[in-house]
């Protein structure tokens, strides 16, 4: 009986955790590290969602500054959906490769 109560308690306190893999390689090192990082949270009963930015349509910034008024990118891509998921998450786990001492452009797009 005690185990059931403990499990129910975990489910009640369940958190929504968003994993973001920035690499274009779905089974690359960043993905492997991210999945290892999220495994204990998954086993604890937390809700896990992983986004692979390399599989999404994320266009480069054109510098139009339309986002300065609306706070959303006006380009028709997936970046606004990603930002919404980030806002809804209780916790975020991010895994990214480093290209030429910098972050990939898909990760930089999140800061706009």
Biotite code that builds the C-alpha atoms (Angstrom):
import biotite.structure as struc

atoms = struc.array([
    struc.Atom([0.000, 0.000, 0.000], chain_id="A", res_id=1, res_name="UNK", atom_name="CA", element="C"),
    struc.Atom([2.837, 2.367, 0.823], chain_id="A", res_id=2, res_name="UNK", atom_name="CA", element="C"),
    struc.Atom([4.358, 1.943, -2.641], chain_id="A", res_id=3, res_name="UNK", atom_name="CA", element="C"),
    struc.Atom([1.098, 2.860, -4.335], chain_id="A", res_id=4, res_name="UNK", atom_name="CA", element="C"),
    struc.Atom([0.826, 6.017, -2.247], chain_id="A", res_id=5, res_name="UNK", atom_name="CA", element="C"),
    struc.Atom([4.411, 6.967, -3.078], chain_id="A", res_id=6, res_name="UNK", atom_name="CA", element="C"),
    struc.Atom([3.787, 6.421, -6.790], chain_id="A", res_id=7, res_name="UNK", atom_name="CA", element="C"),
    struc.Atom([0.571, 8.451, -6.660], chain_id="A", res_id=8, res_name="UNK", atom_name="CA", element="C"),
    struc.Atom([2.453, 11.237, -4.911], chain_id="A", res_id=9, res_name="UNK", atom_name="CA", element="C"),
    struc.Atom([5.030, 11.282, -7.694], chain_id="A", res_id=10, res_name="UNK", atom_name="CA", element="C"),
    struc.Atom([2.346, 11.475, -10.356], chain_id="A", res_id=11, res_name="UNK", atom_name="CA", element="C"),
    struc.Atom([0.601, 14.361, -8.569], chain_id="A", res_id=12, res_name="UNK", atom_name="CA", element="C"),
    struc.Atom([3.893, 16.279, -8.396], chain_id="A", res_id=13, res_name="UNK", atom_name="CA", element="C"),
    struc.Atom([4.747, 15.440, -12.003], chain_id="A", res_id=14, res_name="UNK", atom_name="CA", element="C"),
    struc.Atom([6.577, 18.164, -13.899], chain_id="A", res_id=15, res_name="UNK", atom_name="CA", element="C"),
    struc.Atom([6.593, 18.920, -17.598], chain_id="A", res_id=16, res_name="UNK", atom_name="CA", element="C"),
    struc.Atom([10.191, 18.720, -18.816], chain_id="A", res_id=17, res_name="UNK", atom_name="CA", element="C"),
    struc.Atom([11.188, 19.856, -22.285], chain_id="A", res_id=18, res_name="UNK", atom_name="CA", element="C"),
    struc.Atom([14.344, 18.458, -23.816], chain_id="A", res_id=19, res_name="UNK", atom_name="CA", element="C"),
    struc.Atom([15.827, 20.425, -26.693], chain_id="A", res_id=20, res_name="UNK", atom_name="CA", element="C"),
    struc.Atom([18.394, 18.774, -28.928], chain_id="A", res_id=21, res_name="UNK", atom_name="CA", element="C"),
    struc.Atom([20.027, 21.370, -31.159], chain_id="A", res_id=22, res_name="UNK", atom_name="CA", element="C"),
    struc.Atom([22.092, 18.978, -33.280], chain_id="A", res_id=23, res_name="UNK", atom_name="CA", element="C"),
    struc.Atom([21.071, 18.070, -36.818], chain_id="A", res_id=24, res_name="UNK", atom_name="CA", element="C"),
    struc.Atom([22.102, 14.487, -36.063], chain_id="A", res_id=25, res_name="UNK", atom_name="CA", element="C"),
    struc.Atom([19.142, 12.835, -34.329], chain_id="A", res_id=26, res_name="UNK", atom_name="CA", element="C"),
    struc.Atom([21.274, 9.982, -32.955], chain_id="A", res_id=27, res_name="UNK", atom_name="CA", element="C"),
    struc.Atom([24.446, 11.988, -32.394], chain_id="A", res_id=28, res_name="UNK", atom_name="CA", element="C"),
    struc.Atom([26.315, 12.768, -29.188], chain_id="A", res_id=29, res_name="UNK", atom_name="CA", element="C"),
    struc.Atom([24.001, 15.623, -28.150], chain_id="A", res_id=30, res_name="UNK", atom_name="CA", element="C"),
    struc.Atom([20.966, 13.369, -28.478], chain_id="A", res_id=31, res_name="UNK", atom_name="CA", element="C"),
    struc.Atom([22.617, 10.563, -26.519], chain_id="A", res_id=32, res_name="UNK", atom_name="CA", element="C"),
    struc.Atom([23.622, 12.929, -23.702], chain_id="A", res_id=33, res_name="UNK", atom_name="CA", element="C"),
    struc.Atom([20.162, 14.533, -23.600], chain_id="A", res_id=34, res_name="UNK", atom_name="CA", element="C"),
    struc.Atom([18.395, 11.169, -23.381], chain_id="A", res_id=35, res_name="UNK", atom_name="CA", element="C"),
    struc.Atom([20.724, 10.027, -20.574], chain_id="A", res_id=36, res_name="UNK", atom_name="CA", element="C"),
    struc.Atom([20.043, 13.279, -18.720], chain_id="A", res_id=37, res_name="UNK", atom_name="CA", element="C"),
    struc.Atom([16.262, 12.922, -19.057], chain_id="A", res_id=38, res_name="UNK", atom_name="CA", element="C"),
    struc.Atom([16.078, 9.198, -18.178], chain_id="A", res_id=39, res_name="UNK", atom_name="CA", element="C"),
    struc.Atom([15.893, 9.625, -14.358], chain_id="A", res_id=40, res_name="UNK", atom_name="CA", element="C"),
    struc.Atom([13.130, 12.225, -14.718], chain_id="A", res_id=41, res_name="UNK", atom_name="CA", element="C"),
    struc.Atom([11.203, 9.895, -17.020], chain_id="A", res_id=42, res_name="UNK", atom_name="CA", element="C"),
    struc.Atom([11.579, 7.034, -14.542], chain_id="A", res_id=43, res_name="UNK", atom_name="CA", element="C"),
    struc.Atom([10.313, 9.324, -11.767], chain_id="A", res_id=44, res_name="UNK", atom_name="CA", element="C"),
    struc.Atom([7.078, 9.829, -13.712], chain_id="A", res_id=45, res_name="UNK", atom_name="CA", element="C"),
    struc.Atom([7.650, 13.285, -15.112], chain_id="A", res_id=46, res_name="UNK", atom_name="CA", element="C"),
    struc.Atom([6.205, 14.211, -18.507], chain_id="A", res_id=47, res_name="UNK", atom_name="CA", element="C"),
    struc.Atom([9.059, 14.390, -21.016], chain_id="A", res_id=48, res_name="UNK", atom_name="CA", element="C"),
    struc.Atom([8.966, 15.914, -24.491], chain_id="A", res_id=49, res_name="UNK", atom_name="CA", element="C"),
    struc.Atom([12.033, 16.178, -26.706], chain_id="A", res_id=50, res_name="UNK", atom_name="CA", element="C"),
    struc.Atom([12.319, 18.590, -29.619], chain_id="A", res_id=51, res_name="UNK", atom_name="CA", element="C"),
    struc.Atom([14.946, 18.010, -32.281], chain_id="A", res_id=52, res_name="UNK", atom_name="CA", element="C"),
    struc.Atom([15.587, 21.469, -33.716], chain_id="A", res_id=53, res_name="UNK", atom_name="CA", element="C"),
    struc.Atom([17.378, 19.975, -36.721], chain_id="A", res_id=54, res_name="UNK", atom_name="CA", element="C"),
    struc.Atom([14.127, 18.284, -37.764], chain_id="A", res_id=55, res_name="UNK", atom_name="CA", element="C"),
    struc.Atom([12.088, 21.498, -37.510], chain_id="A", res_id=56, res_name="UNK", atom_name="CA", element="C"),
    struc.Atom([11.691, 24.321, -39.994], chain_id="A", res_id=57, res_name="UNK", atom_name="CA", element="C"),
    struc.Atom([13.640, 27.197, -38.436], chain_id="A", res_id=58, res_name="UNK", atom_name="CA", element="C"),
    struc.Atom([14.464, 30.026, -40.814], chain_id="A", res_id=59, res_name="UNK", atom_name="CA", element="C"),
    struc.Atom([17.358, 32.444, -40.295], chain_id="A", res_id=60, res_name="UNK", atom_name="CA", element="C"),
    struc.Atom([16.603, 35.920, -38.976], chain_id="A", res_id=61, res_name="UNK", atom_name="CA", element="C"),
    struc.Atom([16.169, 38.534, -41.721], chain_id="A", res_id=62, res_name="UNK", atom_name="CA", element="C"),
    struc.Atom([16.636, 41.513, -39.424], chain_id="A", res_id=63, res_name="UNK", atom_name="CA", element="C"),
    struc.Atom([13.191, 42.935, -40.221], chain_id="A", res_id=64, res_name="UNK", atom_name="CA", element="C"),
    struc.Atom([12.600, 43.916, -36.550], chain_id="A", res_id=65, res_name="UNK", atom_name="CA", element="C"),
    struc.Atom([8.894, 42.957, -36.792], chain_id="A", res_id=66, res_name="UNK", atom_name="CA", element="C"),
    struc.Atom([9.430, 40.903, -33.633], chain_id="A", res_id=67, res_name="UNK", atom_name="CA", element="C"),
    struc.Atom([10.276, 44.046, -31.665], chain_id="A", res_id=68, res_name="UNK", atom_name="CA", element="C"),
    struc.Atom([6.573, 44.976, -31.634], chain_id="A", res_id=69, res_name="UNK", atom_name="CA", element="C"),
    struc.Atom([4.832, 41.606, -31.465], chain_id="A", res_id=70, res_name="UNK", atom_name="CA", element="C"),
    struc.Atom([7.578, 39.705, -29.564], chain_id="A", res_id=71, res_name="UNK", atom_name="CA", element="C"),
    struc.Atom([7.027, 36.865, -32.032], chain_id="A", res_id=72, res_name="UNK", atom_name="CA", element="C"),
    struc.Atom([8.858, 36.108, -35.238], chain_id="A", res_id=73, res_name="UNK", atom_name="CA", element="C"),
    struc.Atom([6.723, 36.871, -38.288], chain_id="A", res_id=74, res_name="UNK", atom_name="CA", element="C"),
    struc.Atom([8.479, 34.274, -40.439], chain_id="A", res_id=75, res_name="UNK", atom_name="CA", element="C"),
    struc.Atom([6.349, 31.199, -40.985], chain_id="A", res_id=76, res_name="UNK", atom_name="CA", element="C"),
    struc.Atom([8.483, 28.565, -39.342], chain_id="A", res_id=77, res_name="UNK", atom_name="CA", element="C"),
    struc.Atom([8.501, 26.500, -36.143], chain_id="A", res_id=78, res_name="UNK", atom_name="CA", element="C"),
    struc.Atom([10.352, 28.929, -33.847], chain_id="A", res_id=79, res_name="UNK", atom_name="CA", element="C"),
    struc.Atom([7.196, 30.363, -32.249], chain_id="A", res_id=80, res_name="UNK", atom_name="CA", element="C"),
    struc.Atom([5.987, 26.824, -31.456], chain_id="A", res_id=81, res_name="UNK", atom_name="CA", element="C"),
    struc.Atom([9.336, 26.066, -29.807], chain_id="A", res_id=82, res_name="UNK", atom_name="CA", element="C"),
    struc.Atom([9.152, 29.262, -27.741], chain_id="A", res_id=83, res_name="UNK", atom_name="CA", element="C"),
    struc.Atom([5.597, 28.390, -26.610], chain_id="A", res_id=84, res_name="UNK", atom_name="CA", element="C"),
    struc.Atom([6.739, 24.940, -25.477], chain_id="A", res_id=85, res_name="UNK", atom_name="CA", element="C"),
    struc.Atom([9.616, 26.543, -23.559], chain_id="A", res_id=86, res_name="UNK", atom_name="CA", element="C"),
    struc.Atom([7.188, 28.868, -21.773], chain_id="A", res_id=87, res_name="UNK", atom_name="CA", element="C"),
    struc.Atom([4.887, 25.953, -20.843], chain_id="A", res_id=88, res_name="UNK", atom_name="CA", element="C"),
    struc.Atom([7.684, 23.744, -19.478], chain_id="A", res_id=89, res_name="UNK", atom_name="CA", element="C"),
    struc.Atom([8.496, 23.476, -15.785], chain_id="A", res_id=90, res_name="UNK", atom_name="CA", element="C"),
    struc.Atom([12.096, 22.600, -16.650], chain_id="A", res_id=91, res_name="UNK", atom_name="CA", element="C"),
    struc.Atom([14.264, 22.592, -19.753], chain_id="A", res_id=92, res_name="UNK", atom_name="CA", element="C"),
    struc.Atom([17.207, 20.365, -20.652], chain_id="A", res_id=93, res_name="UNK", atom_name="CA", element="C"),
    struc.Atom([19.324, 21.558, -23.557], chain_id="A", res_id=94, res_name="UNK", atom_name="CA", element="C"),
    struc.Atom([21.972, 19.656, -25.488], chain_id="A", res_id=95, res_name="UNK", atom_name="CA", element="C"),
    struc.Atom([23.923, 21.371, -28.227], chain_id="A", res_id=96, res_name="UNK", atom_name="CA", element="C"),
    struc.Atom([27.071, 20.785, -30.204], chain_id="A", res_id=97, res_name="UNK", atom_name="CA", element="C"),
    struc.Atom([29.649, 23.551, -30.483], chain_id="A", res_id=98, res_name="UNK", atom_name="CA", element="C"),
    struc.Atom([30.481, 24.514, -34.076], chain_id="A", res_id=99, res_name="UNK", atom_name="CA", element="C"),
    struc.Atom([33.643, 26.571, -34.549], chain_id="A", res_id=100, res_name="UNK", atom_name="CA", element="C"),
    struc.Atom([33.524, 27.844, -30.939], chain_id="A", res_id=101, res_name="UNK", atom_name="CA", element="C"),
    struc.Atom([29.910, 28.981, -31.327], chain_id="A", res_id=102, res_name="UNK", atom_name="CA", element="C"),
    struc.Atom([26.357, 27.712, -31.000], chain_id="A", res_id=103, res_name="UNK", atom_name="CA", element="C"),
    struc.Atom([24.436, 26.437, -34.042], chain_id="A", res_id=104, res_name="UNK", atom_name="CA", element="C"),
    struc.Atom([22.200, 28.989, -35.777], chain_id="A", res_id=105, res_name="UNK", atom_name="CA", element="C"),
    struc.Atom([19.056, 27.097, -34.716], chain_id="A", res_id=106, res_name="UNK", atom_name="CA", element="C"),
    struc.Atom([19.949, 27.732, -31.072], chain_id="A", res_id=107, res_name="UNK", atom_name="CA", element="C"),
    struc.Atom([20.730, 31.377, -31.766], chain_id="A", res_id=108, res_name="UNK", atom_name="CA", element="C"),
    struc.Atom([17.262, 31.735, -33.337], chain_id="A", res_id=109, res_name="UNK", atom_name="CA", element="C"),
    struc.Atom([15.714, 31.099, -29.911], chain_id="A", res_id=110, res_name="UNK", atom_name="CA", element="C"),
    struc.Atom([17.236, 34.279, -28.542], chain_id="A", res_id=111, res_name="UNK", atom_name="CA", element="C"),
    struc.Atom([15.505, 36.542, -31.059], chain_id="A", res_id=112, res_name="UNK", atom_name="CA", element="C"),
])
